[in-house]
Amino acid sequence: MTTHDMPQVSTGKVVSLDAETLSAKSVSLWKTTWRRFFKRKSALVGLVMLSILIFCAIFAEVIAPYDPLQVLIGVEPVKMRQAPCIHLLGCPQDQPQHLMGIDGNVRDQFSRIIYGSRLSLLVGFTTVSFAVVIGTVLGAVAGYLGGTVDNVIMRLMDVLLAFPSLLLAIAIVTILGPGLINALLAIGIVSIPAYARVVRSTVLTVREMEFIEASRSLGGGPFYILFSRLLPNSLTPLVVQATLGIATAILDAAALSFLGLGAIPPTPEWGTMLGAERNQVFTAPHLVFYPGLAIMFTVLAFNLIGDGLRDALDPRLAQSSK
């Protein structure tokens, strides 16, 4: 065989082709995931519900007819804990319209519910972001290093998990003092173990795979392997856990505020509104019903989205659900 007859191999073209193939596979994987997600009706319902919440939070000044802290005595002829008044449903035209009634401090409850969506979403995303960052670092370090480091970190996580999350959050807020910031910190701390365990289990599975050994052979350091190779493979279960964790964080924040340990009145927070009117269940049920409905609506939205993401990211669940 002459040199002219030998096949010509271009290393650069092969590498470029491999890179393009990997990129195409990655794009195809994400497209498949989103296709599975949008095929689930419950996930779409949750997405629509979350979109409504985000819309209310962003445009609260436009949607709410009153300032959430405004006392309406002397402004309108209303009375304390007045029932909802909707003109389309037969409320007299000469009476001011209040879609969800008036609370015990003569403030428009609909405006407070709308503004409360901002605080609830802020609580959910802030606490989960804090817990995800700390839990991811702890879980990744424990799973990758193993040995004494793993035992120390995970035993600490086990201690935190030994207590009911809400009771532990109450204890932390009691020590730090009541307030929204302390409540957020407490909820974030009690949420860390869940994310640490998820990341650790993934790292323990992935660290023995061949591509990790290849990275070590090519001179990749521990920091590079941990954050460039191991952690990206932990994103799938972490995203699902974080989405479901937002719902739990919102519930815990509402519970702390209900007990007087979270947001301090007159902050328009749904748990605080429930706590302030908890004795009016029979005399003014609308003051308890609407904040409770808002909490249920928000938690349900995140739970539906979390379930949809779990099924979309796990092909086995997607196939079994067909």
C-alpha positions in Angstrom: 0.0 0.0 0.0 1.4 3.4 -1.0 1.3 6.5 1.1 -1.2 7.9 -1.3 -3.6 5.0 -0.8 -3.5 5.2 3.1 -6.6 6.8 4.7 -6.1 10.3 5.8 -7.0 11.0 9.5 -7.4 14.5 10.8 -7.2 14.6 14.5 -8.7 18.1 14.7 -11.8 17.1 12.7 -12.3 14.0 14.9 -12.2 16.1 18.1 -14.5 18.7 16.6 -16.9 16.0 15.5 -16.9 14.5 19.0 -17.5 17.8 20.6 -20.4 18.5 18.3 -21.9 15.0 19.0 -21.7 15.5 22.7 -23.3 18.9 22.4 -26.1 17.5 20.3 -26.7 14.7 22.8 -26.8 17.2 25.6 -29.3 19.4 23.8 -31.3 16.3 22.9 -31.4 15.2 26.5 -32.8 18.5 27.7 -35.3 18.6 24.9 -36.5 15.1 25.9 -36.7 16.1 29.5 -38.8 19.2 28.8 -41.0 17.2 26.4 -41.7 14.7 29.2 -42.4 17.5 31.6 -44.9 19.2 29.4 -46.7 16.0 28.7 -47.7 15.7 32.3 -50.9 17.6 32.9 -50.4 18.0 36.6 -47.0 19.6 36.0 -48.5 22.1 33.5 -51.2 22.9 36.1 -48.5 23.6 38.7 -46.5 25.7 36.2 -49.6 27.8 35.5 -50.3 28.2 39.2 -46.7 29.3 39.8 -46.9 31.8 36.9 -50.0 33.3 38.5 -48.1 33.7 41.8 -45.1 35.2 40.2 -47.3 37.6 38.2 -49.0 38.7 41.4 -45.7 39.2 43.2 -44.2 41.3 40.4 -47.3 43.5 39.7 -48.6 43.7 43.3 -48.7 47.5 43.2 -51.0 47.3 40.1 -53.2 44.5 41.2 -53.8 45.4 44.8 -56.3 48.3 45.2 -54.9 49.5 48.5 -51.6 49.7 50.3 -51.3 46.5 52.5 -50.6 48.6 55.6 -53.3 51.2 55.0 -55.9 51.5 57.7 -59.2 52.3 56.1 -60.9 54.0 59.1 -61.9 57.5 58.0 -61.1 56.7 54.4 -64.1 54.5 53.6 -67.3 53.6 55.4 -66.1 50.1 56.5 -66.0 48.3 59.7 -63.7 45.8 61.5 -63.8 42.3 60.0 -66.3 43.2 57.4 -67.4 40.3 55.1 -66.3 40.3 51.4 -68.2 42.7 49.2 -68.3 42.1 45.5 -70.7 44.2 43.4 -71.1 41.5 40.7 -72.4 39.1 43.4 -75.1 41.4 44.8 -73.1 43.7 47.1 -74.7 47.2 47.2 -73.2 49.7 44.7 -72.9 52.4 47.4 -70.7 50.1 49.6 -67.0 49.9 48.9 -65.9 46.8 47.1 -63.5 44.5 49.1 -63.0 41.1 47.4 -61.8 39.3 50.5 -63.2 41.5 53.2 -61.6 43.7 55.9 -59.3 42.3 58.6 -59.3 43.0 62.3 -57.2 46.2 61.9 -59.5 47.5 59.2 -57.2 46.8 56.2 -58.1 45.4 52.8 -57.3 41.7 53.0 -57.1 41.2 49.2 -54.3 43.7 49.0 -52.5 41.9 51.9 -52.9 38.5 50.2 -51.4 39.9 47.0 -48.4 41.4 48.7 -48.0 38.3 50.8 -47.2 36.4 47.6 -43.9 38.4 47.4 -42.9 37.4 50.9 -43.8 33.8 50.5 -41.8 33.4 47.3 -38.9 35.2 48.8 -39.0 32.9 51.8 -39.1 29.8 49.6 -36.3 30.7 47.2 -34.0 32.3 49.8 -34.1 29.5 52.3 -33.8 26.8 49.7 -30.9 28.6 47.9 -29.1 28.9 51.2 -29.7 25.2 52.1 -28.8 24.0 48.6 -25.4 25.8 48.6 -24.4 24.7 52.1 -25.8 21.2 51.7 -24.2 20.6 48.3 -20.8 21.6 49.5 -21.0 19.4 52.6 -22.4 16.4 50.8 -19.9 16.7 47.9 -16.9 17.0 50.3 -18.2 14.1 52.5 -18.8 11.8 49.5 -15.6 12.5 47.7 -13.1 12.5 50.6 -14.8 9.8 52.6 -13.3 8.4 55.8 -13.2 10.6 58.9 -14.4 13.7 57.0 -17.4 11.8 55.8 -18.2 10.4 59.2 -18.0 13.8 60.9 -20.2 15.6 58.4 -22.8 12.9 58.1 -23.1 12.3 61.8 -23.8 16.0 62.2 -26.4 15.8 59.5 -27.9 12.8 61.3 -28.2 14.8 64.5 -30.1 17.5 62.7 -32.4 15.0 61.1 -33.1 13.4 64.5 -35.3 16.4 65.4 -38.6 17.2 63.6 -37.7 20.1 61.3 -40.4 22.5 62.5 -39.5 21.9 66.2 -35.8 22.4 65.5 -36.6 25.6 63.6 -38.7 26.8 66.5 -35.8 26.1 68.9 -33.4 28.0 66.7 -35.7 31.0 66.4 -36.3 31.0 70.1 -32.5 31.3 70.7 -32.0 33.9 68.0 -35.1 35.9 68.7 -38.3 36.2 66.6 -38.2 37.9 63.2 -38.3 37.1 59.6 -34.6 37.0 59.0 -34.0 34.6 61.9 -36.9 32.5 60.7 -35.4 32.2 57.3 -32.0 31.3 58.8 -33.6 28.6 61.0 -35.6 27.1 58.1 -32.4 27.1 55.9 -30.4 25.3 58.6 -32.9 22.5 59.2 -33.1 22.0 55.4 -29.4 21.5 54.9 -29.2 17.7 55.7 -31.7 16.7 53.0 -29.6 18.3 50.3 -26.3 17.0 51.8 -27.6 13.4 51.8 -28.8 13.7 48.2 -25.5 15.1 46.9 -23.4 12.6 48.9 -25.3 9.6 47.6 -24.8 10.8 44.0 -21.1 11.5 44.5 -20.5 8.1 46.1 -22.1 6.5 43.0 -20.3 8.6 40.4 -16.8 8.9 41.9 -15.9 5.3 40.9 -16.9 5.6 37.3 -14.4 5.4 34.4 -14.6 9.1 33.4 -13.6 10.1 36.9 -10.6 7.8 36.7 -9.8 9.2 33.3 -9.8 12.7 34.7 -7.4 11.7 37.5 -5.1 10.0 35.0 -5.0 13.2 33.0 -3.8 15.2 36.0 -7.1 16.6 37.2 -6.9 17.8 40.8 -9.5 17.0 43.5 -11.1 20.5 43.3 -11.4 20.2 39.5 -12.9 16.7 39.7 -15.3 17.5 42.5 -16.8 20.7 41.0 -16.4 20.0 37.3 -17.1 16.3 37.1 -19.0 15.1 40.2 -21.3 18.0 41.0 -22.8 18.4 37.5 -24.0 14.7 37.8 -25.8 15.6 41.1 -28.0 18.3 39.6 -30.9 16.1 38.6 -31.9 14.8 42.0 -30.9 18.2 43.5 -33.3 20.2 41.3 -36.2 17.9 42.2 -35.4 18.0 45.9 -35.0 21.8 45.8 -38.4 22.3 44.0 -40.2 20.2 46.6 -38.2 21.9 49.4 -39.5 25.3 48.4 -43.0 24.2 49.3 -41.8 22.8 52.7 -40.0 26.1 53.4 -43.1 28.2 52.7 -45.1 25.9 55.0 -42.5 26.1 57.8 -42.3 29.9 57.5 -46.1 30.2 57.7 -46.1 28.0 60.8 -43.4 30.1 62.5 -45.3 33.3 61.7 -48.5 31.7 62.9 -46.8 31.1 66.3 -45.5 34.7 66.4 -41.8 33.7 65.7 -41.6 34.7 62.0 -42.7 37.9 60.3 -43.7 40.6 62.7 -47.1 42.4 62.2 -48.1 44.4 60.3 -46.0 42.6 57.7 -48.4 41.1 55.0 -47.4 37.5 55.5 -50.0 34.7 55.2 -49.0 32.8 58.4 -49.0 36.0 60.4 -52.5 36.8 59.0 -53.7 33.4 60.1 -52.3 33.7 63.5 -53.8 37.2 64.1 -57.3 36.0 63.2 -57.2 32.4 64.4 -59.9 33.1 67.0 -62.3 34.4 64.4 -62.9 31.1 62.6 -66.6 31.1 63.2 -67.3 34.9 63.5 -65.2 36.0 60.4 -64.2 32.8 58.5 -63.0 34.8 55.5 -60.1 36.1 57.5 -58.8 32.5 58.0 -60.0 31.0 54.7 -58.2 33.2 52.2 -54.7 33.2 53.8 -55.0 29.4 54.2 -56.1 29.1 50.6 -53.1 31.1 49.4 -50.7 28.9 51.3 -52.4 25.8 49.9 -52.3 27.2 46.4 -48.6 28.0 46.6 -47.5 24.7 48.2 -49.6 22.7 45.7 -48.0 24.6 42.7 -44.5 23.6 43.8 -45.4 20.1 44.7 -46.9 19.5 41.2 -43.9 21.0 39.5 -41.5 18.9 41.6 -43.4 15.7 40.8 -43.3 16.6 37.1 -39.6 17.3 37.2 -38.9 14.0 39.0 -40.8 12.0 36.4 -39.3 13.9 33.5 -35.7 13.6 34.8 -36.1 9.9 35.6 -36.8 7.8 32.4 -37.9 4.8 34.5 -40.6 6.8 36.2 -41.7 8.4 32.9 -42.1 5.0 31.3 -44.0 3.5 34.3 -46.4 6.4 34.3 -47.5 5.9 30.7 
